[in-house]
């Protein structure tokens, strides 16, 4: 979809599954399961929704899904599927973009479901002509993770990235181009960066794992995966308050049923999904966004 100087489209790398309890932290199963019905292994279906942004002479890809460096055990563990939704390269091709066309590979962070498509199975970079962008603190954490973080970072997802050559590391806020800057977040993982795109009178924020699905718009609903749930909640509140006040559009990386939406507050002051915004993603499989 065209917004001012930018063409903004959702592109997907398929679907996968994570434990519903981990995705909703301390929220009781009878509540979250009404929104996201689990399978027999207690996994809920999640999207691998990346964002393609074209304009100002750039082809920008935000996150790159899980990629192809998975054995059959890993595919089964995470219920990784590319049917009927194709992988990322096919999704890009449907928008007229080849992986060699990408000029900027923007990482929100290096967890395997956000950066798993960085490297091809043969060890070459998937986006060889792109500058890759990441916060330095997340790069450091990926190399020196705590025991809690270790399972989320895979060395194969950063192989071939060299700071100063095909990787630019940042220490704080920065701007990629006019109308494209970042918000910083540390509650989910150290040094997560959320792209904020101002175009055509609209502001888009790609929420990554700060607000991974529309259900997580409800302020107390945070993930068990977060390094600091209290910090996540405070960061969420700040973004949600701005989104309500300024009419921002929030883009959800993992919601299989909704690309993006605006946010409203109800009569009790609770944040809720409002107007749904379709960015060309796949499927509408979850029930209407709701919280108790």
The 8 nearest C-alpha neighbors of each residue, nearest first, counted from 0:
[[1, 7, 6, 8, 2, 278, 279, 5],
 [0, 2, 6, 5, 7, 3, 4, 199],
 [3, 1, 199, 198, 5, 6, 4, 0],
 [199, 2, 4, 198, 5, 1, 200, 6],
 [5, 3, 54, 2, 198, 55, 6, 199],
 [6, 4, 54, 2, 53, 3, 1, 7],
 [5, 7, 1, 53, 0, 52, 2, 54],
 [8, 6, 52, 0, 51, 5, 1, 53],
 [9, 7, 51, 278, 50, 0, 279, 10],
 [8, 10, 50, 280, 278, 279, 49, 51],
 [11, 9, 49, 90, 50, 48, 280, 8],
 [10, 12, 48, 47, 87, 13, 49, 90],
 [11, 13, 87, 86, 47, 64, 85, 48],
 [14, 12, 81, 84, 86, 11, 85, 47],
 [13, 15, 46, 80, 45, 47, 79, 81],
 [16, 14, 79, 78, 45, 77, 44, 80],
 [15, 17, 44, 77, 43, 42, 78, 45],
 [18, 16, 42, 43, 19, 77, 15, 22],
 [17, 19, 42, 21, 41, 20, 43, 22],
 [20, 18, 22, 42, 43, 21, 41, 17],
 [19, 21, 23, 22, 18, 24, 28, 223],
 [20, 22, 223, 24, 18, 19, 23, 222],
 [21, 23, 222, 19, 20, 24, 223, 18],
 [24, 22, 222, 20, 21, 26, 221, 220],
 [25, 23, 223, 222, 21, 26, 20, 22],
 [24, 26, 27, 23, 223, 20, 220, 221],
 [25, 27, 24, 23, 28, 220, 31, 30],
 [28, 26, 29, 30, 25, 31, 20, 23],
 [27, 29, 31, 30, 32, 26, 20, 19],
 [30, 28, 32, 27, 31, 33, 26, 34],
 [31, 29, 28, 32, 27, 33, 26, 291],
 [32, 30, 28, 34, 33, 29, 35, 27],
 [33, 31, 36, 35, 34, 29, 28, 30],
 [34, 32, 31, 30, 35, 36, 29, 28],
 [33, 35, 32, 31, 36, 286, 289, 285],
 [34, 36, 32, 33, 31, 43, 37, 285],
 [35, 37, 32, 33, 43, 34, 38, 31],
 [38, 36, 43, 41, 42, 35, 32, 19],
 [37, 39, 41, 40, 42, 43, 36, 44],
 [38, 40, 41, 37, 42, 43, 36, 18],
 [39, 41, 38, 42, 37, 18, 43, 17],
 [42, 40, 37, 38, 18, 39, 19, 43],
 [43, 41, 18, 17, 37, 16, 19, 38],
 [42, 44, 37, 16, 19, 17, 35, 18],
 [43, 45, 16, 15, 42, 14, 255, 46],
 [46, 44, 253, 15, 255, 16, 14, 254],
 [45, 47, 253, 255, 14, 254, 48, 13],
 [46, 48, 12, 64, 11, 253, 13, 14],
 [49, 47, 11, 252, 46, 10, 253, 9],
 [48, 50, 10, 62, 61, 11, 9, 63],
 [49, 51, 9, 61, 10, 60, 8, 52],
 [50, 52, 60, 8, 7, 59, 9, 61],
 [53, 51, 7, 59, 6, 58, 50, 60],
 [54, 52, 58, 6, 5, 57, 59, 51],
 [53, 55, 5, 56, 57, 4, 6, 52],
 [54, 56, 57, 4, 53, 176, 5, 177],
 [55, 57, 54, 58, 53, 102, 176, 59],
 [58, 56, 54, 55, 53, 102, 59, 103],
 [57, 59, 53, 101, 102, 52, 103, 60],
 [60, 58, 103, 52, 51, 57, 104, 101],
 [59, 61, 51, 104, 50, 105, 62, 103],
 [60, 62, 105, 50, 49, 106, 104, 51],
 [63, 61, 106, 113, 49, 114, 105, 64],
 [62, 64, 116, 114, 113, 49, 115, 61],
 [65, 63, 113, 112, 47, 12, 115, 116],
 [64, 66, 115, 112, 116, 111, 113, 114],
 [116, 67, 65, 115, 64, 68, 117, 63],
 [66, 68, 69, 120, 65, 116, 119, 115],
 [69, 67, 120, 66, 70, 119, 115, 65],
 [70, 68, 67, 73, 74, 71, 66, 72],
 [71, 69, 73, 72, 74, 68, 67, 75],
 [70, 72, 74, 73, 75, 69, 76, 79],
 [73, 71, 75, 70, 74, 76, 69, 77],
 [74, 72, 76, 75, 70, 71, 69, 77],
 [75, 73, 79, 71, 77, 72, 76, 78],
 [74, 76, 78, 72, 73, 77, 71, 79],
 [77, 75, 73, 74, 78, 72, 79, 16],
 [76, 78, 16, 79, 74, 75, 15, 73],
 [79, 77, 75, 15, 16, 74, 76, 80],
 [80, 78, 15, 74, 77, 14, 75, 16],
 [79, 81, 14, 82, 13, 15, 78, 84],
 [80, 82, 13, 85, 84, 86, 83, 14],
 [83, 81, 84, 80, 85, 13, 14, 86],
 [82, 84, 81, 85, 13, 80, 281, 14],
 [83, 85, 82, 81, 13, 86, 281, 14],
 [86, 84, 81, 13, 89, 82, 83, 90],
 [87, 85, 12, 13, 89, 81, 88, 90],
 [86, 88, 12, 90, 89, 11, 91, 85],
 [87, 89, 91, 90, 86, 92, 98, 97],
 [90, 88, 92, 91, 87, 86, 85, 93],
 [91, 89, 87, 93, 88, 92, 10, 11],
 [92, 90, 88, 96, 94, 93, 89, 87],
 [91, 93, 95, 89, 96, 94, 90, 97],
 [92, 94, 90, 91, 95, 89, 96, 88],
 [95, 93, 91, 92, 96, 90, 8, 10],
 [94, 96, 92, 93, 91, 97, 90, 100],
 [97, 95, 92, 91, 94, 100, 98, 93],
 [98, 96, 100, 99, 92, 91, 95, 88],
 [97, 99, 100, 126, 101, 96, 125, 88],
 [100, 98, 97, 101, 126, 128, 127, 129],
 [101, 99, 97, 98, 102, 96, 58, 128],
 [102, 100, 58, 99, 129, 98, 103, 59],
 [101, 103, 129, 58, 57, 128, 59, 100],
 [104, 102, 59, 129, 130, 101, 131, 105],
 [103, 105, 131, 60, 129, 130, 59, 132],
 [104, 106, 61, 132, 131, 60, 62, 103],
 [107, 105, 62, 108, 133, 132, 61, 104],
 [106, 108, 192, 191, 193, 62, 105, 207],
 [109, 107, 106, 191, 110, 137, 113, 133],
 [108, 110, 114, 113, 111, 152, 106, 141],
 [111, 109, 151, 152, 113, 112, 108, 114],
 [110, 112, 115, 114, 113, 152, 151, 65],
 [111, 113, 65, 64, 110, 115, 114, 47],
 [114, 112, 64, 62, 111, 110, 63, 115],
 [113, 115, 109, 111, 63, 116, 117, 64],
 [116, 114, 65, 111, 66, 156, 64, 117],
 [66, 115, 117, 63, 65, 114, 118, 64],
 [118, 116, 125, 114, 115, 156, 124, 63],
 [117, 119, 124, 125, 116, 123, 122, 156],
 [118, 120, 122, 123, 121, 125, 124, 117],
 [121, 119, 122, 68, 67, 118, 123, 66],
 [120, 122, 119, 123, 118, 124, 68, 125],
 [123, 121, 119, 120, 118, 124, 158, 159],
 [124, 122, 119, 118, 121, 125, 159, 120],
 [123, 125, 118, 127, 126, 119, 117, 122],
 [124, 126, 118, 117, 119, 127, 123, 98],
 [127, 125, 124, 98, 129, 99, 128, 101],
 [128, 126, 124, 129, 125, 99, 123, 98],
 [129, 127, 126, 99, 102, 101, 130, 100],
 [130, 128, 102, 103, 126, 101, 127, 104],
 [129, 131, 103, 165, 166, 104, 102, 132],
 [130, 132, 104, 166, 105, 103, 165, 129],
 [133, 131, 105, 167, 106, 166, 104, 168],
 [134, 132, 168, 106, 135, 169, 167, 105],
 [133, 135, 169, 168, 136, 137, 190, 170],
 [134, 136, 168, 138, 169, 137, 170, 139],
 [135, 137, 139, 190, 138, 134, 140, 189],
 [138, 136, 190, 140, 139, 135, 134, 189],
 [139, 137, 135, 141, 136, 140, 134, 142],
 [138, 140, 136, 142, 137, 141, 143, 135],
 [141, 139, 143, 137, 144, 142, 138, 136],
 [142, 140, 138, 139, 144, 143, 152, 137],
 [141, 143, 139, 140, 144, 138, 154, 152],
 [142, 144, 140, 141, 139, 145, 149, 138],
 [145, 143, 140, 149, 148, 141, 142, 146],
 [144, 146, 148, 147, 149, 143, 140, 141],
 [145, 147, 149, 148, 144, 150, 143, 151],
 [148, 146, 145, 149, 150, 144, 226, 151],
 [149, 147, 145, 144, 146, 151, 150, 152],
 [148, 150, 144, 146, 151, 152, 147, 145],
 [151, 149, 148, 152, 147, 153, 146, 110],
 [150, 152, 110, 149, 148, 111, 153, 109],
 [151, 153, 110, 150, 141, 149, 111, 109],
 [152, 154, 155, 156, 111, 151, 150, 157],
 [155, 153, 156, 157, 158, 152, 142, 141],
 [154, 156, 158, 153, 157, 118, 68, 115],
 [157, 155, 115, 154, 153, 117, 158, 118],
 [158, 156, 155, 160, 154, 159, 117, 118],
 [159, 157, 155, 160, 156, 154, 118, 122],
 [158, 160, 157, 161, 124, 123, 122, 118],
 [159, 161, 158, 157, 166, 165, 162, 164],
 [162, 160, 164, 166, 165, 163, 159, 167],
 [163, 161, 166, 164, 167, 165, 160, 168],
 [162, 164, 166, 167, 161, 165, 168, 160],
 [163, 165, 161, 162, 166, 167, 160, 130],
 [164, 166, 130, 161, 131, 160, 163, 162],
 [167, 165, 162, 131, 161, 164, 130, 163],
 [166, 168, 132, 162, 163, 131, 133, 169],
 [169, 167, 135, 133, 134, 132, 166, 162],
 [170, 168, 134, 135, 171, 133, 167, 173],
 [171, 169, 135, 134, 168, 172, 136, 173],
 [170, 172, 169, 173, 134, 183, 190, 135],
 [173, 171, 181, 182, 170, 183, 174, 180],
 [172, 174, 180, 181, 171, 175, 169, 170],
 [175, 173, 180, 176, 179, 181, 172, 177],
 [176, 174, 179, 180, 173, 177, 178, 181],
 [175, 177, 179, 174, 178, 180, 55, 57],
 [176, 178, 179, 175, 174, 180, 55, 197],
 [177, 179, 197, 196, 176, 180, 198, 195],
 [180, 178, 196, 176, 177, 175, 195, 174],
 [179, 181, 174, 195, 194, 173, 175, 178],
 [182, 180, 194, 193, 195, 192, 172, 173],
 [181, 183, 193, 192, 194, 184, 195, 172],
 [182, 184, 192, 191, 193, 181, 190, 185],
 [185, 183, 191, 186, 192, 190, 234, 182],
 [184, 186, 189, 188, 190, 187, 191, 183],
 [187, 185, 231, 227, 230, 188, 226, 184],
 [188, 186, 225, 226, 185, 231, 227, 209],
 [189, 187, 185, 186, 226, 191, 190, 225],
 [188, 190, 185, 137, 191, 136, 186, 187],
 [189, 191, 137, 136, 185, 134, 184, 192],
 [190, 192, 184, 108, 107, 189, 183, 185],
 [193, 191, 183, 107, 182, 181, 184, 190],
 [192, 194, 182, 181, 205, 107, 206, 183],
 [195, 193, 181, 205, 204, 180, 196, 182],
 [196, 194, 204, 180, 181, 203, 179, 193],
 [195, 197, 179, 203, 202, 178, 198, 194],
 [198, 196, 202, 178, 201, 203, 179, 195],
 [199, 197, 3, 2, 201, 200, 196, 5],
 [3, 198, 200, 2, 201, 4, 197, 5],
 [199, 201, 198, 197, 202, 3, 2, 247],
 [202, 200, 198, 199, 197, 203, 247, 248],
 [203, 201, 197, 247, 196, 248, 198, 204],
 [202, 204, 248, 196, 195, 249, 247, 197],
 [205, 203, 195, 249, 206, 194, 250, 248],
 [206, 204, 250, 194, 193, 207, 249, 203],
 [205, 207, 210, 209, 204, 251, 250, 193],
 [208, 206, 252, 211, 209, 205, 210, 251],
 [209, 207, 211, 210, 206, 187, 252, 253],
 [208, 210, 206, 207, 211, 187, 235, 231],
 [211, 209, 208, 206, 215, 212, 216, 207],
 [210, 212, 208, 253, 251, 207, 252, 209],
 [213, 211, 254, 214, 251, 215, 253, 210],
 [212, 214, 215, 216, 288, 254, 272, 251],
 [215, 213, 212, 216, 217, 288, 289, 290],
 [214, 216, 217, 220, 213, 212, 210, 221],
 [215, 217, 214, 213, 218, 271, 270, 210],
 [218, 216, 215, 270, 220, 219, 214, 271],
 [217, 219, 220, 216, 232, 236, 270, 215],
 [220, 218, 217, 221, 232, 215, 26, 216],
 [221, 219, 215, 218, 217, 23, 26, 222],
 [222, 220, 23, 24, 219, 228, 215, 223],
 [223, 221, 24, 22, 23, 224, 225, 21],
 [222, 224, 24, 21, 225, 22, 23, 221],
 [223, 225, 222, 21, 226, 22, 187, 24],
 [226, 224, 187, 227, 223, 222, 228, 186],
 [225, 227, 187, 186, 188, 228, 224, 147],
 [228, 226, 186, 230, 225, 229, 231, 187],
 [227, 229, 231, 230, 225, 186, 232, 221],
 [230, 228, 232, 231, 227, 233, 186, 234],
 [229, 231, 186, 233, 227, 232, 228, 234],
 [232, 230, 186, 228, 234, 229, 233, 235],
 [233, 231, 235, 229, 230, 234, 236, 228],
 [232, 234, 236, 230, 235, 231, 237, 229],
 [235, 233, 231, 237, 236, 232, 230, 238],
 [236, 234, 232, 238, 233, 237, 231, 239],
 [235, 237, 239, 233, 234, 238, 240, 232],
 [236, 238, 234, 240, 235, 239, 241, 233],
 [239, 237, 241, 235, 236, 240, 242, 234],
 [240, 238, 242, 236, 241, 237, 235, 243],
 [239, 241, 243, 237, 242, 238, 236, 244],
 [242, 240, 244, 238, 239, 243, 245, 237],
 [243, 241, 247, 239, 246, 245, 240, 244],
 [244, 242, 240, 246, 241, 262, 245, 263],
 [243, 245, 241, 242, 246, 240, 247, 239],
 [246, 244, 242, 247, 243, 241, 202, 240],
 [245, 247, 242, 243, 244, 261, 248, 262],
 [248, 246, 242, 202, 245, 203, 261, 249],
 [247, 249, 261, 203, 260, 202, 204, 259],
 [248, 250, 204, 259, 260, 203, 205, 261],
 [249, 251, 259, 205, 206, 258, 204, 248],
 [252, 250, 212, 211, 253, 259, 254, 258],
 [251, 253, 48, 207, 211, 254, 47, 49],
 [252, 254, 46, 45, 211, 212, 251, 47],
 [253, 255, 212, 256, 46, 257, 251, 45],
 [256, 254, 46, 45, 257, 253, 284, 283],
 [255, 257, 283, 284, 285, 254, 282, 258],
 [258, 256, 254, 259, 255, 283, 251, 213],
 [259, 257, 251, 277, 250, 280, 278, 276],
 [258, 260, 250, 276, 249, 257, 251, 275],
 [261, 259, 275, 276, 248, 274, 249, 273],
 [260, 262, 248, 273, 274, 247, 249, 272],
 [263, 261, 272, 273, 243, 271, 242, 260],
 [262, 264, 271, 273, 243, 270, 272, 265],
 [265, 263, 270, 269, 268, 271, 266, 262],
 [264, 266, 268, 267, 269, 263, 270, 271],
 [265, 267, 268, 264, 269, 270, 263, 271],
 [268, 266, 265, 269, 264, 270, 271, 263],
 [267, 269, 265, 264, 266, 270, 263, 271],
 [270, 268, 264, 265, 267, 271, 217, 266],
 [271, 269, 264, 217, 263, 216, 268, 262],
 [270, 272, 263, 262, 264, 216, 273, 217],
 [273, 271, 262, 263, 261, 260, 213, 288],
 [272, 274, 262, 261, 263, 260, 271, 275],
 [273, 275, 261, 260, 276, 272, 262, 263],
 [276, 274, 260, 259, 273, 277, 261, 257],
 [275, 277, 260, 259, 278, 274, 258, 261],
 [278, 276, 279, 258, 259, 275, 280, 257],
 [279, 277, 8, 9, 280, 258, 276, 0],
 [278, 280, 277, 9, 8, 281, 10, 258],
 [281, 279, 9, 278, 258, 10, 282, 277],
 [282, 280, 279, 283, 84, 255, 11, 256],
 [283, 281, 284, 256, 255, 280, 257, 84],
 [282, 284, 256, 285, 257, 255, 281, 286],
 [283, 285, 256, 282, 255, 286, 257, 44],
 [284, 286, 256, 283, 287, 35, 255, 34],
 [287, 285, 288, 34, 284, 256, 35, 289],
 [286, 288, 289, 285, 34, 256, 283, 257],
 [289, 287, 286, 214, 213, 272, 290, 34],
 [288, 290, 287, 214, 291, 34, 271, 272],
 [289, 291, 217, 214, 288, 271, 34, 30],
 [290, 289, 30, 217, 31, 33, 34, 269]]
